[in-house]
């Protein structure tokens, strides 16, 4: 058992043993199994996933959303958005349809006036509601964030607008679960009904945590991104996101720091520009040097130019 918070230096296999629910988290971050004795940082680095973002979400779930995450400015908004999009696919394409199939087996829906029939209709209406909710986020919210990451500011939309109307989507599932428990009396064997109820309990909690990740991690992280874009047009972010090579193994924030370094900015200037602490800048620079095996500014400049992470004109300024 791992005591305290998960860290990037912990073996990934130990995290899974400590909390098997993290298997779903790995899948939603696009991380495969077969991790061996590799650390969280090593597994994430191999798949191009920001380890800090993964650990932040893992700790939030471990604490059952009782403790708000710190240092949100270090999160990769791009990585977090990919995670949420994969979670949507999981709910819409797998978990909710699987529950419906089991409900069909567990309930007798042959008569339209029967309670079973109305329970299934209730569930179908709920599935459609969730589908519309998540498709809106995919098309409107995530598209807005993608434009922010390219340095584009929208005058007719903001993350605050999304936050004001964003609500929980597990309430009706909780209600359905209670209706079945209190008012549905099956005539035959109940094992399958008990099984599907357990699945509904699990899905209800999963959806609750999903919405809390959006409210407590995603929204605040996008607020920070919005502020940065409005201040400086997010030129480092735009260059880093659009031009970084897939095998660089640098996180989005590390690419931003690298961009600033080769443009001649001091550590203090970088901290102010990216809204992070001086110690955080130093940590990122150390990680960049370790990952690339390049320790001089001249060497980093060559790397950045060769990989189209910076424009030559920006270096000359």
BANUSE-73318 format. One record per atom (N, C-alpha, C, CB): residue in one letter; x, y, z. Coordinates in pm, whole numbers, padded with zeros to 5 digits, always signed. Glycine has a CB too. Layout:
% residues N
aXYZ/...
***
This chain:
% residues 317
x+00084-00120+00000/x+00000+00000+00000/x+00087+00125+00000/x-00095+00001+00122/x+00048+00223-00079/x+00123+00349-00086/x+00059+00448+00011/x+00124+00407-00232/x+00137+00493+00107/x+00089+00590+00203/x+00113+00732+00150/x+00157+00570+00341/x+00016+00818+00169/x+00030+00954+00122/x-00002+00964-00027/x+00171+01005+00148/x+00044+01070-00087/x+00010+01097-00226/x+00097+01015-00321/x+00026+01245-00257/x+00039+00986-00438/x+00115+00922-00544/x+00217+01021-00599/x+00021+00870-00655/x+00332+00967-00640/x+00438+01051-00697/x+00482+00992-00831/x+00558+01061-00598/x+00543+01076-00911/x+00591+01033-01042/x+00700+00926-01029/x+00645+01152-01120/x+00765+00919-00913/x+00873+00822-00892/x+00822+00686-00845/x+00973+00876-00792/x+00693+00675-00810/x+00637+00547-00769/x+00625+00453-00889/x+00498+00566-00702/x+00650+00324-00869/x+00625+00227-00978/x+00477+00227-01015/x+00670+00084-00937/x+00447+00228-01144/x+00307+00232-01188/x+00231+00110-01139/x+00300+00240-01341/x+00296-00007-01136/x+00229-00129-01091/x+00183-00117-00946/x+00322-00250-01107/x+00259-00045-00864/x+00220-00027-00723/x+00097+00062-00712/x+00335+00034-00643/x+00085+00162-00800/x-00035+00246-00799/x-00159+00164-00830/x-00021+00361-00900/x-00147+00075-00929/x-00261-00007-00969/x-00299-00103-00857/x-00229-00085-01098/x-00200-00163-00793/x-00228-00254-00681/x-00291-00179-00565/x-00101-00324-00635/x-00248-00056-00544/x-00302+00025-00435/x-00446+00064-00463/x-00216+00149-00414/x-00478+00091-00589/x-00613+00133-00626/x-00644+00082-00767/x-00628+00288-00620/x-00708-00035-00777/x-00736-00094-00908/x-00816-00004-01000/x-00810-00223-00891/x-00892+00090-00945/x-00969+00184-01027/x-00882+00268-01118/x-01050+00273-00940/x-00752+00274-01088/x-00660+00352-01172/x-00637+00284-01307/x-00527+00371-01099/x-00680+00159-01322/x-00673+00095-01453/x-00755+00174-01554/x-00724-00051-01446/x-00873+00220-01512/x-00955+00304-01599/x-00884+00436-01628/x-01092+00329-01536/x-00820+00491-01526/x-00750+00618-01544/x-00638+00602-01647/x-00692+00667-01410/x-00564+00491-01639/x-00458+00466-01736/x-00514+00461-01877/x-00386+00335-01703/x-00626+00389-01894/x-00686+00377-02027/x-00727+00513-02081/x-00807+00282-02024/x-00780+00598-01993/x-00828+00728-02039/x-00714+00825-02068/x-00921+00789-01935/x-00596+00796-02015/x-00478+00874-02051/x-00402+00811-02168/x-00385+00889-01930/x-00454+00697-02217/x-00388+00631-02329/x-00263+00555-02289/x-00352+00730-02433/x-00257+00510-02163/x-00140+00437-02114/x-00166+00287-02119/x-00103+00481-01970/x-00076+00207-02175/x-00097+00062-02187/x-00057-00011-02060/x-00018+00007-02307/x-00094-00139-02056/x-00047-00226-01948/x+00092-00279-01986/x-00147-00343-01922/x+00140-00380-01911/x+00274-00430-01936/x+00379-00331-01890/x+00293-00461-02083/x+00353-00270-01771/x+00440-00161-01724/x+00566-00211-01653/x+00363-00071-01629/x+00571-00341-01620/x+00689-00393-01552/x+00716-00320-01422/x+00810-00382-01643/x+00841-00283-01401/x+00881-00209-01281/x+00901-00060-01310/x+01009-00269-01222/x+00851-00014-01421/x+00871+00126-01460/x+00795+00220-01366/x+00827+00149-01605/x+00853+00336-01347/x+00786+00438-01266/x+00675+00505-01345/x+00888+00543-01217/x+00592+00580-01275/x+00487+00657-01341/x+00548+00748-01446/x+00406+00740-01237/x+00657+00816-01410/x+00722+00909-01503/x+00770+00838-01628/x+00840+00979-01435/x+00826+00719-01612/x+00879+00644-01727/x+00766+00598-01819/x+00960+00524-01679/x+00658+00546-01760/x+00544+00499-01840/x+00482+00615-01917/x+00437+00431-01750/x+00465+00727-01848/x+00405+00844-01913/x+00495+00899-02022/x+00377+00953-01809/x+00625+00904-01994/x+00719+00959-02093/x+00719+00876-02221/x+00861+00964-02034/x+00711+00744-02208/x+00711+00657-02325/x+00590+00681-02416/x+00715+00512-02282/x+00478+00724-02355/x+00355+00743-02431/x+00326+00890-02461/x+00238+00684-02356/x+00418+00979-02425/x+00399+01121-02451/x+00290+01183-02365/x+00367+01142-02595/x+00269+01129-02246/x+00168+01181-02153/x+00237+01261-02043/x+00084+01065-02091/x+00179+01374-02007/x+00237+01457-01902/x+00218+01388-01767/x+00174+01599-01901/x+00329+01349-01703/x+00323+01272-01579/x+00260+01352-01465/x+00462+01225-01539/x+00290+01482-01460/x+00234+01564-01352/x+00082+01568-01360/x+00291+01708-01358/x+00029+01578-01481/x-00117+01581-01499/x-00178+01447-01458/x-00153+01613-01645/x-00116+01337-01497/x-00166+01204-01460/x-00168+01188-01309/x-00080+01094-01522/x-00059+01223-01243/x-00050+01207-01097/x-00151+01298-01025/x+00094+01237-01047/x-00170+01418-01077/x-00267+01510-01016/x-00407+01451-01017/x-00266+01645-01090/x-00449+01398-01131/x-00582+01337-01140/x-00590+01211-01055/x-00617+01304-01288/x-00483+01130-01055/x-00481+01007-00975/x-00497+01038-00826/x-00350+00930-00999/x-00427+01140-00778/x-00438+01177-00636/x-00575+01234-00604/x-00330+01279-00600/x-00633+01308-00697/x-00767+01363-00677/x-00869+01250-00661/x-00807+01454-00795/x-00854+01147-00742/x-00946+01033-00735/x-00917+00950-00609/x-00933+00944-00860/x-00790+00935-00575/x-00754+00860-00454/x-00817+00923-00331/x-00602+00852-00438/x-00817+01056-00326/x-00875+01128-00212/x-01027+01140-00224/x-00813+01266-00201/x-01085+01077-00328/x-01229+01084-00354/x-01274+01229-00363/x-01308+01011-00243/x-01192+01311-00425/x-01221+01453-00451/x-01234+01535-00323/x-01349+01465-00533/x-01178+01484-00213/x-01188+01560-00086/x-01081+01668-00076/x-01176+01464+00033/x-00974+01656-00155/x-00863+01752-00148/x-00839+01812-00285/x-00734+01684-00094/x-00842+01943-00294/x-00821+02010-00421/x-00673+02004-00460/x-00869+02156-00414/x-00644+01987-00587/x-00504+01979-00633/x-00433+02113-00622/x-00499+01929-00776/x-00300+02105-00613/x-00217+02225-00605/x-00138+02242-00735/x-00121+02218-00482/x-00080+02360-00750/x+00008+02391-00864/x-00059+02358-00998/x+00140+02314-00852/x-00180+02408-01014/x-00254+02382-01137/x-00186+02444-01259/x-00396+02435-01124/x-00100+02543-01236/x-00033+02606-01349/x+00063+02511-01419/x+00041+02731-01304/x+00099+02401-01352/x+00190+02303-01414/x+00118+02199-01498/x+00271+02234-01306/x-00014+02198-01492/x-00090+02098-01567/x-00079+02119-01717/x-00237+02102-01525/x-00084+02010-01791/x-00093+02016-01936/x-00242+02016-01973/x-00017+01897-02005/x-00292+02130-02017/x-00434+02140-02054/x-00463+02050-02173/x-00471+02287-02087/x-00369+02039-02263/x-00386+01952-02379/x-00402+01807-02336/x-00267+01966-02474/x-00317+01762-02246/x-00322+01624-02195/x-00452+01600-02119/x-00200+01595-02104/x-00492+01697-02040/x-00615+01686-01960/x-00738+01678-02050/x-00628+01805-01864/x-00739+01756-02158/x-00850+01753-02251/x-00861+01617-02320/x-00835+01865-02355/x-00746+01561-02359/x-00747+01427-02421/x-00802+01324-02323/x-00604+01388-02465/x-00764+01336-02197/x-00814+01244-02093/x-00967+01253-02081/x-00749+01276-01957/x-01021+01373-02077/x-01165+01391-02063/x-01239+01340-02187/x-01199+01539-02040/x-01181+01361-02303/x-01245+01314-02426/x-01252+01161-02427/x-01169+01365-02551/x-01144+01096-02386/x-01145+00949-02380/x-01245+00900-02276/x-01003+00895-02347/x-01259+00972-02165/x-01358+00935-02064/x-01498+00941-02122/x-01346+01026-01941/x-01526+01044-02201/x-01656+01055-02266/x-01682+00934-02356/x-01664+01185-02349/x-01582+00895-02434/x-01596+00779-02522/x-01626+00653-02441/x-01470+00760-02606/x-01560+00640-02327/x-01581+00522-02241/x-01725+00517-02191/x-01483+00524-02122/x-01776+00630-02141/x-01913+00633-02089/x-02015+00606-02201/x-01943+00769-02021/x-01998+00676-02313/x-02100+00671-02418/x-02095+00543-02501/x-02084+00790-02509/x-01976+00491-02523/x-01961+00376-02613/x-01952+00242-02541/x-01839+00393-02699/x-01923+00245-02411/x-01903+00118-02340/x-01989+00106-02214/x-01758+00102-02303/x-01962+00191-02113/x-02023+00168-01982/x-02175+00180-01982/x-01965+00263-01882/x-02228+00290-02034/x-02373+00310-02033/x-02446+00208-02121/x-02407+00452-02078/x-02399+00178-02245/x-02464+00072-02323/x-02458-00065-02257/x-02400+00064-02461/x-02346-00094-02186/x-02333-00224-02119/x-02436-00237-02008/x-02190-00242-02061/x-02460-00129-01934/x-02562-00131-01829/x-02700-00153-01891/x-02560+00001-01747/x-02726-00090-02004/x-02857-00107-02069/x-02880-00252-02111/x-02868-00014-02192/x-02776-00315-02166/x-02790-00456-02206/x-02823-00544-02086/x-02660-00505-02274/x-02759-00517-01973/x-02786-00597-01854/x-02924-00568-01797/x-02679-00571-01748/x-02969-00444-01809/x-03105-00410-01766/x-03208-00486-01849/x-03129-00259-01778/x-03184-00495-01979/x-03275-00569-02067/x-03288-00715-02025/x-03228-00560-02212/x-03177-00773-01983/x-03179-00912-01939/x-03244-00927-01802/x-03038-00968-01935/x-03224-00828-01716/x-03271-00840-01577/x-03417-00802-01559/x-03187-00753-01488/x-03470-00719-01652/x-03608-00671-01639/x-03698-00738-01742/x-03613-00519-01655/x-03825-00752-01707/x-03925-00803-01801/x-03996-00683-01863/x-04027-00898-01730/x-03956-00649-01986/x-04009-00530-02053/x-04109-00565-02162/x-03896-00447-02112/x-04171-00679-02152/x-04262-00724-02258/x-04391-00646-02261/x-04292-00869-02241/x-04434-00591-02147/x-04561-00518-02145/x-04535-00369-02126/x-04653-00571-02032/x-04592-00283-02213/x-04568-00138-02204/x-04626-00072-02079/x-04624-00070-02326/x-04715-00141-02009/x-04772-00082-01888/x-04701-00130-01762/x-04919-00115-01878/x-04597-00211-01780/x-04528-00268-01665/x-04420-00172-01613/x-04465-00403-01702/x-04387-00185-01484/x-04283-00101-01423/x-04150-00118-01495/x-04267-00135-01273/x-04119-00241-01536/x-03992-00269-01604/x-03977-00184-01729/x-03982-00417-01640/x-04084-00176-01806/x-04082-00098-01929/x-04049+00048-01901/x-04217-00110-02002/x-04110+00104-01799/x-04088+00245-01766/x-03948+00269-01708/x-04194+00292-01667/x-03896+00170-01638/x-03759+00181-01587/x-03661+00190-01704/x-03723+00060-01496/x-03683+00105-01805/x-03594+00107-01921/x-03607+00238-01998/x-03624-00012-02013/x-03728+00289-02012/x-03747+00417-02079/x-03677+00530-02004/x-03896+00449-02093/x-03687+00525-01872/x-03619+00624-01788/x-03469+00621-01817/x-03647+00598-01637/x-03414+00500-01822/x-03271+00487-01847/x-03233+00537-01986/x-03228+00341-01830/x-03315+00506-02085/x-03287+00552-02221/x-03288+00704-02229/x-03390+00494-02319/x-03383+00766-02162/x-03388+00913-02159/x-03263+00969-02092/x-03514+00962-02085/x-03218+00902-01986/x-03097+00946-01916/x-02975+00934-02006/x-03077+00864-01786/x-02963+00821-02078/x-02850+00803-02169/x-02844+00912-02274/x-02857+00666-02236/x-02959+00950-02327/x-02964+01055-02428/x-02922+01189-02369/x-03104+01064-02488/x-02961+01214-02245/x-02922+01338-02177/x-02772+01345-02159/x-02992+01349-02041/x-02712+01234-02116/x-02566+01230-02097/x-02495+01246-02231/x-02524+01097-02030/x-02550+01183-02335/x-02489+01194-02468/x-02483+01339-02514/x-02566+01108-02569/x-02594+01410-02499/x-02599+01550-02540/x-02502+01634-02458/x-02740+01605-02526/x-02494+01607-02328/x-02404+01679-02238/x-02258+01663-02282/x-02421+01628-02093/x-02218+01539-02309/x-02078+01513-02341/x-02045+01554-02484/x-02046+01365-02322/x-02139+01540-02576/x-02114+01585-02712/x-02098+01736-02719/x-02227+01540-02805/x-02174+01808-02635/x-02157+01954-02629/x-02016+01989-02582/x-02262+02017-02534/x-01968+01918-02479/x-01833+01945-02430/x-01729+01913-02536/x-01805+01864-02303/x-01748+01801-02607/x-01654+01763-02712/x-01646+01869-02822/x-01693+01629-02772/x-01764+01914-02867/x-01770+02004-02983/x-01746+02150-02947/x-01904+01991-03051/x-01798+02194-02833/x-01791+02337-02800/x-01676+02369-02706/x-01922+02383-02737/x-01672+02301-02594/x-01575+02335-02489/x-01434+02295-02530/x-01612+02268-02357/x-01416+02169-02571/x-01283+02122-02606/x-01229+02192-02731/x-01284+01971-02627/x-01320+02227-02823/x-01277+02302-02941/x-01229+02441-02901/x-01391+02313-03045/x-01297+02501-02805/x-01257+02633-02754/x-01118+02625-02691/x-01360+02686-02651/x-01095+02519-02612/x-00965+02503-02546/x-00856+02480-02650/x-00969+02385-02446/x-00886+02405-02755/x-00787+02382-02861/x-00745+02513-02925/x-00844+02286-02969/x-00841+02604-02944/x-00807+02735-03002/x-00723+02817-02905/x-00935+02813-03039/x-00756+02806-02775/x-00676+02876-02674/x-00530+02829-02679/x-00734+02853-02532/x-00512+02699-02694/x-00377+02644-02697/x-00299+02692-02820/x-00383+02492-02695/x-00371+02737-02921/x-00308+02795-03039/x-00293+02946-03027/x-00387+02759-03164/x-00331+03001-02912/x-00315+03144-02889/x-00432+03228-02934/x-00194+03192-02957/x-00545+03167-02965/x-00663+03240-03013/x-00756+03273-02897/x-00739+03159-03120/x-00794+03398-02885/x-00886+03443-02781/x-01025+03461-02840/x-00836+03575-02717/x-01125+03405-02774/x-01263+03418-02820/x-01333+03527-02740/x-01339+03284-02807/x-01403+03614-02809/x-01475+03722-02743/x-01617+03680-02704/x-01480+03845-02833/x-01666+03571-02761/x-01805+03531-02735/x-01816+03405-02650/x-01877+03509-02867/x-01703+03358-02596/x-01708+03238-02512/x-01593+03241-02413/x-01702+03109-02598/x-01612+03178-02298/x-01507+03165-02197/x-01535+03042-02113/x-01498+03293-02108/x-01437+02997-02039/x-01456+02880-01954/x-01553+02910-01841/x-01322+02832-01898/x-01566+03039-01804/x-01663+03076-01700/x-01805+03049-01746/x-01648+03225-01663/x-01830+03072-01872/x-01963+03046-01927/x-01997+02897-01916/x-01971+03091-02075/x-01899+02814-01944/x-01918+02669-01929/x-01937+02632-01783/x-01798+02592-01988/x-01854+02689-01695/x-01859+02654-01552/x-01993+02690-01489/x-01747+02723-01477/x-02052+02800-01534/x-02179+02845-01476/x-02293+02746-01502/x-02216+02982-01531/x-02291+02681-01616/x-02402+02591-01651/x-02368+02444-01633/x-02444+02616-01795/x-02240+02416-01604/x-02199+02276-01590/x-02254+02218-01461/x-02046+02263-01593/x-02324+02107-01473/x-02381+02043-01355/x-02350+01895-01352/x-02530+02065-01351/x-02383+01834-01243/x-02361+01691-01226/x-02453+01612-01319/x-02383+01649-01080/x-02406+01499-01368/x-02487+01415-01456/x-02512+01278-01394/x-02420+01400-01592/x-02487+01265-01264/x-02509+01136-01199/x-02638+01132-01118/x-02392+01103-01110/x-02709+01246-01106/x-02825+01254-01018/x-02936+01160-01062/x-02878+01396-01014/x-02968+01159-01191/x-03076+01074-01239/x-03041+00926-01226/x-03110+01107-01383/x-02912+00895-01240/x-02869+00756-01225/x-02889+00712-01079/x-02720+00739-01267/x-02859+00803-00987/x-02882+00774-00845/x-03031+00753-00819/x-02828+00890-00757/x-03114+00834-00882/x-03258+00822-00865/x-03308+00688-00920/x-03330+00938-00933/x-03260+00651-01038/x-03301+00524-01098/x-03262+00407-01008/x-03237+00508-01237/x-03142+00412-00956/x-03094+00306-00866/x-03188+00292-00746/x-02950+00336-00819/x-03226+00405-00687/x-03315+00403-00571/x-03455+00352-00605/x-03323+00542-00510/x-03503+00387-00726/x-03635+00339-00769/x-03635+00187-00779/x-03673+00402-00906/x-03530+00132-00841/x-03523-00013-00856/x-03516-00081-00720/x-03401-00053-00942/x-03432-00029-00632/x-03415-00089-00500/x-03545-00085-00420/x-03304-00018-00422/x-03618+00026-00428/x-03735+00046-00343/x-03864-00013-00402/x-03755+00194-00318/x-03878-00006-00536/x-04010-00032-00591/x-04019-00145-00693/x-04060+00091-00654/x-03907-00201-00734/x-03915-00308-00833/x-03896-00443-00765/x-03809-00288-00944/x-03996-00529-00778/x-03991-00663-00719/x-03987-00766-00831/x-04112-00688-00624/x-03871-00819-00864/x-03862-00915-00974/x-03932-01046-00938/x-03716-00942-01011/x-03984-01111-01041/x-04057-01236-01017/x-03966-01357-01021/x-04167-01252-01120/x-03854-01346-01088/x-03764-01460-01101/x-03635-01442-01022/x-03731-01484-01246/x-03526-01496-01076/x-03396-01487-01010/x-03347-01342-01010/x-03292-01579-01081/x-03277-01306-00905/x-03238-01166-00886/x-03089-01141-00905/x-03279-01120-00750/x-03012-01247-00934/x-02866-01228-00941/x-02828-01124-01045/x-02798-01360-00974/x-02890-01129-01163/x-02855-01036-01269/x-02896-00893-01233/x-02920-01077-01399/x-03011-00881-01166/x-03054-00747-01124/x-02959-00690-01021/x-03197-00752-01068/x-02914-00773-00928/x-02816-00727-00829/x-02686-00685-00898/x-02788-00837-00725/x-02649-00760-00999/x-02526-00730-01073/x-02536-00595-01144/x-02495-00841-01174/x-02649-00571-01210/x-02664-00444-01282/x-02677-00327-01185/x-02786-00450-01375/x-02735-00351-01069/x-02740-00245-00968/x-02600-00208-00920/x-02827-00289-00849/x-02517-00308-00904/x-02378-00282-00865/x-02309-00199-00973/x-02301-00415-00842/x-02334-00232-01100/x-02276-00156-01211/x-02326-00011-01209/x-02311-00222-01346/x-02453+00008-01175/x-02508+00144-01168/x-02443+00222-01056/x-02661+00141-01149/x-02422+00157-00939/x-02351+00222-00829/x-02212+00267-00875/x-02339+00127-00706/x-02141+00177-00944/x-02005+00207-00990/x-02006+00321-01090/x-01942+00082-01053/x-02099+00316-01185/x-02108+00420-01288/x-02145+00555-01226/x-02211+00381-01395/x-02234+00552-01129/x-02274+00675-01061/x-02154+00744-00997/x-02381+00645-00955/x-02072+00667-00927/x-01954+00724-00863/x-01852+00771-00965/x-01890+00623-00768/x-01837+00694-01073/x-01743+00729-01179/x-01783+00862-01245/x-01738+00617-01285/x-01912+00877-01272/x-01961+01002-01333/x-01946+01120-01237/x-02107+00987-01374/x-01968+01094-01109/x-01953+01201-01009/x-01809+01252-01007/x-01994+01152-00868/x-01713+01158-01003/x-01573+01198-01000/x-01532+01266-01131/x-01484+01077-00974/x-01587+01216-01242/x-01558+01277-01371/x-01599+01424-01373/x-01631+01201-01483/x-01719+01453-01325/x-01766+01592-01323/x-01684+01677-01227/x-01914+01597-01282/x-01639+01617-01117/x-01557+01692-01021/x-01419+01721-01078/x-01545+01614-00890/x-01364+01629-01158/x-01236+01656-01226/x-01253+01775-01320/x-01186+01530-01304/x-01365+01779-01391/x-01391+01892-01481/x-01402+02023-01403/x-01520+01867-01561/x-01477+02019-01291/x-01500+02142-01213/x-01377+02187-01136/x-01614+02120-01117/x-01305+02092-01076/x-01197+02126-00982/x-01058+02129-01042/x-01198+02030-00870/x-01040+02066-01158/x-00907+02063-01221/x-00910+02126-01360/x-00856+01918-01230/x-00999+02078-01445/x-01003+02127-01583/x-01038+02275-01591/x-01104+02046-01663/x-01147+02316-01528/x-01190+02457-01536/x-01084+02552-01480/x-01322+02476-01460/x-01029+02527-01359/x-00924+02618-01309/x-00800+02621-01399/x-00883+02577-01168/x-00762+02506-01456/x-00645+02503-01544/x-00670+02584-01670/x-00610+02357-01581/x-00791+02578-01724/x-00823+02656-01844/x-00830+02805-01809/x-00958+02609-01906/x-00875+02839-01689/x-00874+02980-01645/x-00732+03036-01651/x-00932+02994-01501/x-00636+02957-01603/x-00496+03000-01605/x-00448+03018-01749/x-00406+02899-01531/x-00487+02923-01834/x-00449+02933-01976/x-00511+03057-02040/x-00494+02807-02053/x-00637+03084-02010/x-00703+03203-02065/x-00628+03330-02024/x-00849+03210-02017/x-00590+03337-01897/x-00519+03455-01848/x-00387+03472-01921/x-00495+03445-01696/x-00315+03361-01943/x-00187+03369-02010/x-00203+03414-02155/x-00116+03234-02004/x-00306+03360-02221/x-00330+03396-02361/x-00364+03544-02373/x-00442+03310-02421/x-00446+03594-02283/x-00488+03735-02289/x-00372+03829-02260/x-00601+03761-02190/x-00275+03782-02180/x-00162+03868-02146/x-00061+03875-02259/x-00094+03819-02020/x-00023+03758-02313/x+00086+03759-02411/x+00054+03692-02544/x+00205+03693-02352/x-00073+03657-02565/x-00109+03594-02691/x-00066+03450-02702/x-00051+03670-02803/x-00005+03397-02592/x+00035+03255-02585/x+00127+03215-02700/x-00088+03167-02585/x+00220+03306-02740/x+00311+03269-02848/x+00393+03145-02818/x+00403+03383-02877/x+00449+03131-02693/x+00522+03008-02664/x+00433+02886-02674/x+00584+03014-02527/x+00310+02896-02621/x+00219+02781-02624/x+00184+02746-02766/x+00093+02810-02543/x+00156+02847-02848/x+00116+02821-02985/x+00228+02750-03061/x+00079+02951-03056/x+00350+02799-03045/x+00461+02736-03116/x+00485+02595-03065/x+00587+02819-03100/x+00475+02578-02933/x+00505+02447-02876/x+00405+02343-02916/x+00512+02455-02727/x+00278+02378-02912/x+00174+02280-02941/x+00173+02241-03087/x+00039+02333-02901/x+00194+02337-03175/x+00180+02309-03317/x+00304+02245-03378/x+00147+02435-03391/x+00421+02270-03318/x+00542+02230-03388/x+00624+02124-03320/x+00625+02346-03410/x+00593+02088-03195/x+00677+01994-03123/x+00676+01857-03191/x+00631+01981-02979/x+00789+01791-03191/x+00795+01658-03249/x+00741+01558-03150/x+00938+01623-03290/x+00676+01449-03198/x+00613+01356-03108/x+00711+01278-03023/x+00529+01262-03185/x+00838+01271-03063/x+00933+01191-02986/x+01021+01277-02895/x+01020+01110-03079/x+00985+01404-02875/x+01067+01490-02790/x+01052+01455-02644/x+01031+01635-02812/x+00939+01396-02604/x+00912+01358-02466/x+00903+01477-02373/x+01017+01264-02418/x+00895+01597-02426/x+00877+01714-02342/x+00728+01740-02323/x+00946+01839-02404/x+00690+01776-02201/x+00550+01811-02176/x+00520+01947-02241/x+00520+01814-02024/x+00393+01979-02248/x+00353+02109-02304/x+00419+02224-02229/x+00199+02124-02300/x+00419+02218-02096/x+00478+02326-02017/x+00630+02331-02035/x+00444+02309-01870/x+00695+02216-02047/x+00839+02214-02069/x+00874+02277-02203/x+00893+02071-02063/x+00791+02254-02304/x+00815+02317-02435/x+00799+02469-02426/x+00719+02260-02540/x+00704+02513-02344/x+00687+02657-02324/x+00811+02718-02259/x+00561+02686-02238/x+00861+02650-02156/x+00981+02699-02086/x+01101+02699-02180/x+01012+02612-01961/x+01114+02593-02258/x+01225+02586-02355/x+01218+02702-02453/x+01221+02452-02431/x+01098+02730-02501/x+01080+02842-02595/x+01130+02972-02533/x+00932+02855-02636/x+01092+02995-02408/x+01132+03118-02340/x+01283+03125-02319/x+01061+03130-02205/x+01342+03010-02284/x+01487+03006-02259/x+01564+03045-02384/x+01529+02865-02212/x+01529+02984-02498/x+01606+03010-02620/x+01577+03149-02676/x+01576+02904-02725/x+01470+03212-02629/x+01442+03351-02670/x+01515+03451-02580/x+01290+03378-02665/x+01596+03398-02487/x+01681+03484-02406/x+01620+03534-02277/x+01722+03599-02484/x+01510+03476-02232/x+01446+03523-02110/x+01515+03464-01987/x+01296+03486-02109/x+01520+03542-01880/x+01575+03494-01753/x+01473+03406-01683/x+01616+03613-01662/x+01519+03332-01583/x+01427+03247-01507/x+01315+03328-01444/x+01503+03169-01399/x+01348+03444-01393/x+01248+03530-01330/x+01146+03578-01433/x+01315+03650-01262/x+01193+03614-01552/x+01103+03659-01658/x+01012+03545-01704/x+01183+03714-01778/x+01067+03425-01711/x+00987+03309-01750/x+00877+03284-01647/x+01076+03184-01765/x+00913+03291-01519/x+00815+03269-01413/x+00700+03368-01424/x+00882+03281-01275/x+00733+03495-01450/x+00628+03596-01463/x+00542+03575-01586/x+00690+03733-01467/x+00604+03538-01694/x+00531+03521-01821/x+00435+03403-01816/x+00630+03502-01936/x+00478+03293-01751/x+00398+03171-01750/x+00316+03155-01622/x+00487+03051-01767/x+00322+03254-01533/x+00245+03252-01409/x+00280+03131-01322/x+00095+03252-01439/x+00410+03104-01308/x+00456+02994-01224/x+00567+03047-01133/x+00506+02873-01309/x+00604+02968-01032/x+00707+03011-00939/x+00845+02994-01000/x+00696+02933-00807/x+00943+03063-00940/x+01082+03051-00986/x+01132+02908-00968/x+01172+03150-00909/x+01096+02845-00856/x+01138+02706-00832/x+01080+02612-00938/x+01093+02660-00692/x+00957+02640-00981/x+00896+02557-01084/x+00971+02571-01217/x+00748+02595-01103/x+01013+02694-01249/x+01093+02716-01370/x+01222+02635-01364/x+01125+02867-01388/x+01290+02640-01249/x+01416+02567-01234/x+01394+02416-01247/x+01480+02598-01097/x+01283+02368-01192/x+01252+02224-01203/x+01230+02186-01348/x+01127+02190-01120/x+01154+02268-01422/x+01129+02239-01563/x+01259+02241-01643/x+01030+02341-01622/x+01346+02337-01615/x+01473+02345-01688/x+01559+02221-01660/x+01551+02473-01649/x+01557+02175-01536/x+01632+02054-01502/x+01576+01932-01575/x+01628+02031-01350/x+01443+01923-01581/x+01380+01811-01651/x+01407+01815-01801/x+01229+01810-01626/x+01407+01935-01857/x+01436+01951-02000/x+01578+01901-02030/x+01420+02099-02044/x+01673+01944-01948/x+01813+01903-01967/x+01828+01752-01954/x+01904+01974-01866/x+01757+01694-01856/x+01766+01549-01834/x+01706+01472-01952/x+01694+01510-01705/x+01590+01516-01999/x+01522+01444-02108/x+01597+01455-02240/x+01381+01497-02125/x+01652+01572-02269/x+01718+01593-02398/x+01867+01563-02395/x+01697+01736-02443/x+01925+01560-02272/x+02069+01542-02262/x+02145+01664-02312/x+02112+01421-02340/x+02080+01781-02305/x+02141+01907-02349/x+02135+02005-02233/x+02067+01966-02477/x+02250+02062-02197/x+02255+02147-02077/x+02287+02293-02106/x+02357+02092-01981/x+02334+02324-02226/x+02367+02462-02257/x+02254+02530-02333/x+02496+02469-02340/x+02245+02663-02318/x+02144+02738-02391/x+02169+02728-02542/x+02142+02887-02347/x+02295+02730-02579/x+02329+02718-02722/x+02279+02585-02779/x+02481+02732-02742/x+02300+02478-02702/x+02255+02346-02746/x+02103+02338-02753/x+02308+02239-02653/x+02037+02397-02654/x+01891+02399-02653/x+01837+02479-02770/x+01838+02456-02520/x+01908+02586-02805/x+01866+02669-02918/x+01873+02590-03048/x+01954+02795-02929/x+01981+02516-03066/x+01995+02433-03186/x+01882+02330-03191/x+02133+02362-03188/x+01854+02266-03077/x+01747+02166-03071/x+01612+02230-03107/x+01740+02102-02930/x+01585+02348-03049/x+01456+02414-03072/x+01439+02454-03218/x+01444+02538-02983/x+01547+02504-03280/x+01539+02544-03420/x+01522+02422-03509/x+01665+02624-03461/x+01599+02315-03480/x+01594+02194-03562/x+01456+02128-03557/x+01700+02096-03517/x+01388+02144-03443/x+01257+02080-03427/x+01141+02179-03444/x+01248+02014-03291/x+01172+02297-03497/x+01070+02397-03529/x+00989+02440-03406/x+00975+02343-03635/x+01058+02447-03292/x+00992+02492-03170/x+01002+02643-03152/x+01053+02422-03049/x+01084+02707-03234/x+01103+02852-03221/x+01140+02908-03357/x+01214+02885-03115/x+01099+03031-03379/x+01132+03098-03504/x+01267+03172-03488/x+01018+03198-03544/x+01350+03164-03592/x+01482+03228-03585/x+01469+03377-03550/x+01556+03212-03720/x+01368+03442-03604/x+01351+03585-03577/x+01328+03613-03429/x+01235+03640-03657/x+01264+03519-03360/x+01239+03539-03218/x+01368+03530-03137/x+01139+03437-03167/x+01463+03450-03182/x+01592+03436-03113/x+01672+03564-03129/x+01672+03315-03167/x+01662+03628-03242/x+01743+03747-03268/x+01696+03867-03187/x+01739+03781-03414/x+01572+03865-03140/x+01519+03983-03069/x+01588+04002-02936/x+01368+03969-03046/
***
